[in-house]
């Protein structure tokens, strides 16, 4: 007897008719009667009124150091006869193993920002029911997906805004040579070059644009990968299609590789210093200082090549002690046929070269 009842119960539940005229949310029907929210808020939270949050579907593109507004608006369907108090929360979604980050929370006139966003974010409410986020002085690590959540009592809705800083990915290895960096040292190496460790998405986009590199490097999520556009035997074999080669997640302290860095569009100017003679590394640093600048970092040179079209066939010192030169337009006697930043490695600091300087505007 009990067994047959147990078998019939799911069938009965499945055949129950929908209750006509009742709003349906998350698998529950709600009575239009509702509860009393006080003299100013008599409407029920679940009286058939739907909260809608609107954010743009397209990715927002900007650059390092800029100010940007992440649009977010909300409304009710049908419209309310009287306003309701809401709580608005912005946070950055987790990507590649990184934790979620609280950005801004507001309740009425009370507002709080968090961490590195403190002092750089502001809730823009120029129009009714606007909840847009203003983010100032953008940094490379600000790229990512941000969620705008509007909370109305027990009901909440949200939308996502994707922000991308235009930038360039470049492989990096230190003076000590190939595969010398654990994950934490890789983070520091990128930071010293005016960059951050690239995400998988950033490296994948660089591969789509033609990046081909046979040395494996750390990515932001702790994985080790490298991009191949021209399959060859030393780089995974001839039998594999072009694409991303992956070593998977590696031990962040014990394993050692190169790193892929990402730097966003340049702030300031990078230039080749016209000097009457070639310079040692120490002389190059001093020459840039005398010109009201600093010796350029690797990331700054890549950004100048990528976004400013810096084109020079003369090798010059950089801040890490390497010598490189940027080629935007390939020509004879100027390296390989493809545009790119050419490297002479890390010459003896007493050898003589030109120098690339960086001046803030």
C-alpha positions as CSV (number, residue, x, y, z in Angstrom):
1,X,0.0,0.0,0.0
2,X,2.6,2.5,1.0
3,X,4.8,1.7,-2.0
4,X,2.0,2.3,-4.4
5,X,1.2,5.7,-2.8
6,X,4.9,6.6,-3.1
7,X,4.8,5.8,-6.8
8,X,1.6,7.7,-7.5
9,X,2.6,10.9,-5.7
10,X,5.1,12.2,-8.3
11,X,2.5,11.5,-11.1
12,X,-0.2,13.5,-9.2
13,X,2.2,16.4,-8.7
14,X,3.1,16.5,-12.4
15,X,-0.5,16.6,-13.4
16,X,-1.6,19.4,-11.1
17,X,-3.0,22.3,-13.2
18,X,-1.2,25.7,-13.1
19,X,-3.0,28.1,-10.8
20,X,-4.6,30.7,-13.2
21,X,-3.7,34.3,-12.6
22,X,-0.9,33.8,-10.1
23,X,2.6,35.1,-10.7
24,X,5.3,32.4,-11.0
25,X,8.8,32.9,-9.7
26,X,11.6,30.3,-9.2
27,X,9.1,27.4,-9.0
28,X,6.7,29.0,-6.5
29,X,3.3,30.6,-6.9
30,X,2.6,33.8,-4.9
31,X,-0.7,35.2,-3.7
32,X,-1.4,38.7,-4.8
33,X,-2.4,39.6,-1.3
34,X,1.1,40.1,-0.1
35,X,2.2,41.7,3.1
36,X,2.0,45.2,4.5
37,X,5.3,47.1,4.0
38,X,4.2,50.2,5.8
39,X,2.1,53.2,4.9
40,X,4.5,54.2,2.0
41,X,5.0,50.7,0.6
42,X,1.7,48.9,0.4
43,X,2.6,46.9,-2.7
44,X,3.7,43.4,-2.2
45,X,7.1,42.2,-3.2
46,X,5.5,39.4,-5.2
47,X,2.3,41.0,-6.6
48,X,3.1,40.2,-10.2
49,X,5.5,43.2,-10.6
50,X,8.8,42.1,-12.1
51,X,12.2,43.7,-11.3
52,X,14.3,44.1,-14.5
53,X,18.0,45.0,-14.5
54,X,19.6,46.1,-17.8
55,X,23.3,46.1,-18.7
56,X,24.9,46.3,-22.1
57,X,25.6,43.0,-24.0
58,X,28.6,44.3,-25.8
59,X,32.1,44.4,-24.2
60,X,33.3,47.9,-23.2
61,X,36.8,48.7,-24.4
62,X,39.0,51.3,-22.9
63,X,42.7,51.9,-21.9
64,X,45.0,52.1,-18.9
65,X,44.6,55.3,-16.9
66,X,41.2,56.1,-18.4
67,X,37.9,56.7,-16.6
68,X,34.9,54.5,-17.6
69,X,31.2,54.1,-16.7
70,X,29.8,50.6,-16.5
71,X,26.1,51.1,-17.4
72,X,23.3,49.6,-15.2
73,X,19.7,50.5,-15.0
74,X,16.6,48.9,-13.5
75,X,12.9,49.2,-13.8
76,X,9.7,47.4,-12.9
77,X,7.2,45.7,-15.2
78,X,4.5,47.0,-14.9
79,X,5.7,50.3,-13.4
80,X,5.2,50.9,-9.7
81,X,2.9,53.5,-8.3
82,X,5.4,54.4,-5.6
83,X,9.2,54.0,-5.3
84,X,10.8,51.2,-3.3
85,X,14.1,51.3,-1.4
86,X,16.8,49.1,-3.0
87,X,20.3,48.0,-2.2
88,X,22.8,48.1,-5.0
89,X,25.9,46.0,-5.1
90,X,28.8,45.8,-7.6
91,X,31.4,43.1,-7.6
92,X,34.0,41.7,-9.9
93,X,33.4,38.1,-10.9
94,X,36.0,35.4,-10.4
95,X,38.1,34.5,-13.4
96,X,40.8,31.9,-13.8
97,X,40.8,30.8,-10.1
98,X,40.9,34.4,-8.7
99,X,38.5,35.2,-5.9
100,X,35.5,37.4,-6.4
101,X,36.1,41.0,-5.4
102,X,33.6,43.3,-3.7
103,X,33.7,46.7,-5.4
104,X,30.8,48.9,-4.1
105,X,27.7,48.5,-1.9
106,X,25.0,51.2,-1.4
107,X,22.0,51.3,0.9
108,X,20.2,54.6,0.5
109,X,22.8,57.3,0.9
110,X,25.3,55.0,2.6
111,X,28.0,53.8,0.3
112,X,31.1,51.7,0.8
113,X,33.9,50.8,-1.6
114,X,36.4,48.0,-1.1
115,X,40.1,47.2,-1.5
116,X,41.9,48.7,-4.5
117,X,38.7,50.2,-5.6
118,X,38.4,52.5,-2.6
119,X,38.5,56.1,-3.8
120,X,38.3,55.0,-7.5
121,X,34.6,54.1,-7.8
122,X,31.4,56.1,-7.6
123,X,27.7,55.1,-8.1
124,X,26.3,57.2,-10.9
125,X,22.6,58.0,-10.5
126,X,22.0,60.9,-12.9
127,X,18.7,59.4,-14.0
128,X,15.9,57.7,-12.1
129,X,16.6,54.0,-11.3
130,X,20.2,54.2,-12.6
131,X,22.9,52.1,-10.8
132,X,25.9,52.7,-13.1
133,X,29.4,52.3,-11.8
134,X,32.1,55.0,-12.5
135,X,35.6,53.5,-12.3
136,X,38.5,55.9,-12.5
137,X,42.2,55.7,-13.2
138,X,42.0,52.2,-14.7
139,X,44.7,49.6,-14.1
140,X,45.5,46.5,-16.2
141,X,44.0,44.2,-13.5
142,X,40.7,46.0,-13.8
143,X,39.8,44.0,-16.9
144,X,37.1,41.5,-16.3
145,X,33.4,40.9,-15.7
146,X,31.4,43.0,-13.2
147,X,28.0,42.2,-11.8
148,X,25.5,44.9,-11.0
149,X,22.9,43.5,-8.5
150,X,19.7,45.3,-7.4
151,X,18.1,43.9,-4.3
152,X,14.5,44.8,-3.5
153,X,13.5,43.2,-0.2
154,X,13.4,39.4,-1.0
155,X,13.7,39.9,-4.7
156,X,17.0,40.5,-6.5
157,X,18.1,40.7,-10.1
158,X,21.5,41.4,-11.7
159,X,23.3,41.9,-15.0
160,X,26.9,41.6,-16.1
161,X,29.2,44.2,-17.7
162,X,32.4,43.0,-19.4
163,X,35.3,45.5,-19.3
164,X,38.4,45.0,-21.4
165,X,41.5,47.2,-21.5
166,X,43.1,47.3,-24.9
167,X,46.5,45.7,-24.4
168,X,49.2,43.5,-25.7
169,X,50.5,40.1,-24.5
170,X,54.2,39.4,-24.5
171,X,56.4,36.5,-23.4
172,X,59.0,37.2,-20.8
173,X,62.0,35.4,-19.3
174,X,64.6,37.0,-17.0
175,X,68.3,37.4,-17.4
176,X,68.9,34.0,-15.8
177,X,67.4,32.4,-18.9
178,X,64.6,30.0,-19.9
179,X,62.2,28.4,-17.3
180,X,63.5,30.2,-14.2
181,X,60.3,31.6,-12.7
182,X,57.9,30.1,-10.3
183,X,54.4,31.6,-10.3
184,X,55.1,34.2,-7.6
185,X,58.3,35.3,-9.3
186,X,56.5,35.4,-12.6
187,X,54.0,37.8,-11.1
188,X,56.8,40.0,-9.8
189,X,58.6,39.9,-13.2
190,X,55.5,41.1,-15.0
191,X,54.9,43.9,-12.5
192,X,58.5,45.1,-12.8
193,X,57.8,45.4,-16.6
194,X,54.7,47.5,-16.2
195,X,52.4,44.6,-16.7
196,X,50.4,41.8,-15.1
197,X,50.3,38.1,-15.7
198,X,48.1,37.4,-18.7
199,X,44.8,35.6,-18.5
200,X,44.0,32.6,-20.7
201,X,41.5,34.8,-22.6
202,X,44.1,37.5,-23.2
203,X,46.6,34.9,-24.5
204,X,44.0,33.2,-26.6
205,X,43.1,36.6,-28.3
206,X,46.8,37.2,-28.9
207,X,47.1,33.8,-30.5
208,X,44.1,34.7,-32.8
209,X,46.0,37.8,-33.8
210,X,49.1,35.7,-34.7
211,X,51.2,35.2,-31.6
212,X,53.4,32.1,-32.0
213,X,55.7,31.2,-29.1
214,X,57.3,27.8,-28.3
215,X,58.2,28.4,-24.7
216,X,55.7,27.6,-22.0
217,X,54.7,30.4,-19.7
218,X,52.6,31.0,-16.6
219,X,49.1,32.4,-16.9
220,X,46.9,34.1,-14.3
221,X,45.0,31.0,-13.2
222,X,48.3,29.1,-12.4
223,X,48.2,27.1,-15.6
224,X,51.2,26.9,-18.0
225,X,50.5,27.2,-21.7
226,X,51.9,28.5,-25.0
227,X,50.3,29.6,-28.4
228,X,51.3,27.9,-31.7
229,X,50.1,29.2,-35.1
230,X,52.7,27.2,-37.1
231,X,52.9,23.6,-35.8
232,X,56.4,22.1,-35.7
233,X,58.2,19.2,-34.1
234,X,59.8,21.0,-31.1
235,X,56.4,22.7,-30.2
236,X,54.0,19.8,-29.6
237,X,54.6,18.0,-32.9
238,X,53.7,18.4,-36.5
239,X,50.5,16.3,-36.1
240,X,48.7,18.8,-33.9
241,X,46.5,21.6,-35.3
242,X,47.4,25.3,-34.4
243,X,46.2,26.3,-31.0
244,X,47.0,26.6,-27.4
245,X,49.3,24.0,-25.9
246,X,48.7,23.4,-22.2
247,X,50.6,21.8,-19.4
248,X,47.6,22.3,-17.1
249,X,47.8,23.6,-13.6
250,X,51.3,23.6,-12.1
251,X,52.6,23.9,-8.6
252,X,52.9,27.6,-8.0
253,X,56.0,27.4,-5.9
254,X,57.9,24.3,-7.1
255,X,57.5,24.5,-10.9
256,X,59.4,27.0,-13.1
257,X,58.6,28.4,-16.5
258,X,58.6,31.6,-18.4
259,X,55.6,33.9,-18.2
260,X,53.1,35.7,-20.5
261,X,52.6,39.3,-19.4
262,X,49.8,41.6,-20.4
263,X,50.1,45.4,-20.5
264,X,47.4,47.8,-21.4
265,X,47.5,50.8,-23.8
266,X,50.3,53.1,-22.9
267,X,50.3,56.1,-20.6
268,X,52.9,58.7,-21.7
269,X,55.4,58.4,-24.5
270,X,58.2,55.9,-25.3
271,X,60.9,57.2,-27.7
272,X,64.4,56.3,-28.9
273,X,66.8,58.8,-27.4
274,X,68.9,60.5,-30.0
275,X,72.4,60.6,-28.5
276,X,75.8,61.4,-30.0
277,X,77.2,58.0,-28.9
278,X,76.2,54.6,-27.8
279,X,75.8,54.0,-24.0
280,X,76.4,51.4,-21.3
281,X,73.4,50.4,-19.3
282,X,74.3,52.8,-16.5
283,X,74.9,55.6,-18.9
284,X,71.6,54.9,-20.6
285,X,69.7,55.2,-17.4
286,X,71.4,58.5,-16.7
287,X,70.8,59.8,-20.2
288,X,67.0,59.3,-19.9
289,X,67.0,61.0,-16.5
290,X,68.8,64.0,-18.0
291,X,66.2,64.1,-20.7
292,X,63.4,64.4,-18.1
293,X,62.4,60.7,-18.5
294,X,63.1,57.2,-17.2
295,X,64.5,54.2,-19.1
296,X,61.5,52.4,-20.6
297,X,60.2,49.0,-19.3
298,X,59.6,46.1,-21.6
299,X,55.8,46.4,-21.3
300,X,56.0,50.1,-22.2
301,X,58.0,49.3,-25.3
302,X,55.5,46.6,-26.4
303,X,52.6,49.0,-25.8
304,X,54.3,51.8,-27.8
305,X,54.9,49.3,-30.7
306,X,51.3,47.9,-30.5
307,X,49.3,51.1,-30.0
308,X,51.6,54.0,-31.2
309,X,53.2,52.3,-34.1
310,X,56.7,52.8,-32.7
311,X,59.1,51.7,-35.4
312,X,62.9,51.8,-35.0
313,X,65.6,49.5,-36.2
314,X,68.1,50.4,-33.5
315,X,68.6,48.2,-30.5
316,X,68.2,50.0,-27.2
317,X,68.6,49.4,-23.5
318,X,65.5,48.8,-21.4
319,X,65.0,48.9,-17.6
320,X,65.5,45.2,-17.0
321,X,68.9,45.2,-18.7
322,X,67.7,43.7,-22.0
323,X,68.2,45.3,-25.4
324,X,65.3,45.3,-27.9
325,X,63.8,47.3,-30.7
326,X,60.3,47.7,-32.1
327,X,59.4,47.1,-35.8
328,X,56.0,48.1,-36.9
329,X,56.8,48.0,-40.7
330,X,59.1,45.1,-41.7
331,X,61.9,45.9,-44.1
332,X,65.3,44.4,-45.2
333,X,68.1,44.3,-42.6
334,X,65.6,44.8,-39.7
335,X,65.0,41.2,-38.5
336,X,62.2,38.7,-39.4
337,X,59.5,39.6,-42.0
338,X,56.8,39.9,-39.3
339,X,56.2,43.1,-37.3
340,X,57.2,42.7,-33.6
341,X,59.6,43.6,-30.8
342,X,63.0,42.1,-31.5
343,X,65.2,41.0,-28.6
344,X,69.0,41.0,-28.3
345,X,68.6,39.2,-24.9
346,X,70.6,40.6,-22.0
347,X,73.9,42.0,-23.2
348,X,76.9,42.7,-21.0
349,X,75.9,45.9,-19.1
350,X,79.2,47.5,-20.2
351,X,78.4,46.9,-23.9
352,X,77.1,49.9,-25.8
353,X,73.7,50.4,-27.4
354,X,71.0,53.1,-27.7
355,X,68.3,53.5,-25.2
356,X,64.5,53.7,-25.1
357,X,63.1,56.3,-22.7
358,X,59.6,56.7,-21.2
359,X,58.2,60.1,-20.3
360,X,54.9,60.7,-18.5
361,X,52.7,63.3,-20.1
